[in-house]
Each structure stands twice: as C-alpha cells, then as structure tokens.
Amino acid sequence: IVSQVVGAIAAAGVLYLIASGKTVFDAVASGFASNGFGEHSPNGYDMMAALLIEFVLTAFFLIIIMGSTDKLAPAGFAPIAIGLGLTLIHLISIPVTNTSVNPARSTGVALFQGGWAVEQLWLFWLAPIAGAAVGAAIYRFVLANDEK
C-alpha cells in the first residue's frame, strides 16, 4: 500500500512538472484530474452516486482479476481481460468521479490539487477498499470453483 501511494505521488509529481510547463496552469483551479463528487464531479454527480459507482466498479474489477487469474482460466489471457475491464470501468465512471478504483491513484493527484480533493479523498479510499473486499468475497464464496 505504501509503495503504491508513494509511486502515485511520484507519478503525479511528474505530471505536475509537465503540466506546469504550460503558461496558464493551475492545479487547484483545474482539479488536476482529481476524483470528486458534487460540484467537483465532472458532470455534477452527488456523493451517493460517487460512492455507489466506485464501490460497484471496484467489486467487479476484483471479480475480473480473480476470475482471469484463476488456475482454471485459460493461461495468458488475464492481461487482456483485466485491461479491457479497466477500460470499460473508466469509460463508465470518468463522467461521474474521474474514476478512482485505486486509492493510491486518487491520493497522488489530490495532494497536488490540495483543497477540495483532499477533503473528498476519504470516499476514494472507502469505496474502493469496501468494493474490493466485497468483490473478492463474491468471487471466493459464490463464483470460484473449489474443485481445483
């Protein structure tokens, strides 16, 4: 977890350096690709919509990851399933929250935005962690074939 957060902060720092090379750039005003809800959602979705979409899509992402990496899954196809799943998740949720499904990703850019993004960061830790736990449980106890 620490490594992911440090990596996300470093990556956001590189993006910040690149973006600040533009004559008119303001990480605070632009939002710097931070996740948000309410007035900070790309299309104005409220907190409950943000919580629900991040929870559900993260749960499905875990089901995709666990299913495609299962011993019974065809070898070599996991990256395709995971990549296409993550693409679909982004297409669905960018208009709602700018897509988190990873607390580290949310943290990196939020620290550079500074204000509202840090205040709303709790949701982008809570929903993906809870969604991941539920997705893993659904896969393990409902979908997994125990005859491995």
N, C-alpha and C positions, 0 to 999 in steps of 0.2 A: 504494500500500500504506500509506504513512504517513498519507495523508488518511483512508483507511478506518479505520485504527486510532484516529486522533485523534477522528474522528466517533463511533466506537463508545464510546470513553471518555467523550466529552461526553454521549452518549445515556444511558450507564449512570449518569453523574453526575446527570442529570435524574431518572431513575428512582429513584436513591438518595434524592434530596431528597424526592420524592413519598412513597416507602415509609417514610422516616424520620418522616413526619408522623403515622404510626400510633403509638400509645402504646407498644406492645410490638413493636419491630422490631430485629432483629439480623442484619446482612448475613452475618456469619461463621457463625452458627448455622443460618440459613435456607438458605445456599448462594447466595442472590441470583441464581437462575436460571443458575448456572454449569454448565458441562459437566463431567461426571465419569464415572469408572468405578470398579468395585469397590464399596466401601461408599458412594461418592458418586454412583453411578448411581441414577436414580430407582427401578429395580427390581433393583439388585444385579448388573448385568452386568459381567463381568471385562474386563481391558484388551484382550484379543484381540477380544472381541465389539465393543468400542467402536472399536477400530482398523479392523476389517473394515466395520462399518456406515458409519462416517464416510467411509472410502475409497470403497466401492462407491456410496453415495448421491451423493457429490460427483461421481464419474465420470459417473453417469447424469445428474446435473444439468447438467454441461457438454455432454453429448450432446444434451440437450433444448434448451439455449441455442443451441448451434451449429446444430442442425437447424432450429429455428424461426426463426432469423435468416438462414439461408442464402438466397442470391439466388433459388433455385428454390422456396423455401417461399412459400405464399400470403401476400401482404402484409397486415399489420395483425393477424395472429393470434399473433405472438410473445409479447406480454404475457399472453395467455390461457394458452398452453402453459407458459410459464415460471412463472406464478403457480400454476396447478394442479399442476405438477410440484413446486414448492417446498412447497405444502400437503401433498401426499402424502408427501414426504420428512419433513416434521415429524410427520405422523401416525404414520409408521413408527418414527422414531428418538427422539422425545421420551421414551418409556419406557426407552430404552437409555442415552442420553447427555445428554438435554435438547437435542439437535440443535445441531450446530455448522455444518458445511459452509461455514463462513466464519471464518477465524482472527481477523479483527477483532472479530466478534461475541463470540467466546469470550474475547478479551483484555479487552474493556471491562468485563464483569461480573466476570471473575476478579480484576481489580485491586481491585475493591471488596470482594470476598469475602476476599481476602488470603491465606489459608493454603493449604489443600489444592488449591484451584482453580488457584492459580499453579503449584504443584508438578506438577499434571497437565496444564498448558497445552500442553506440548510435543506431546502426542498430537493436540491440536486445531489445531495448526499442521501437523504432519507429515502426518496422514491426509488432510485436505482438499487440501493442495498436491499430494501424490502422486496422489490421486484425480483432481484436475483435470487434471494432466498426462496421465494415462492416458486419461481421457475425451476430452480434446482429440485425442490421438493416434488413438484408436479412430475418432473421427468423421472425422478428416482422412484416415487411411490405409485405413479399411475402409468407412465409410458414405458419405462425400462422393462426389458425382458430379463428376468432373473435367471434364465437358463443359459448362462454364458459359459 
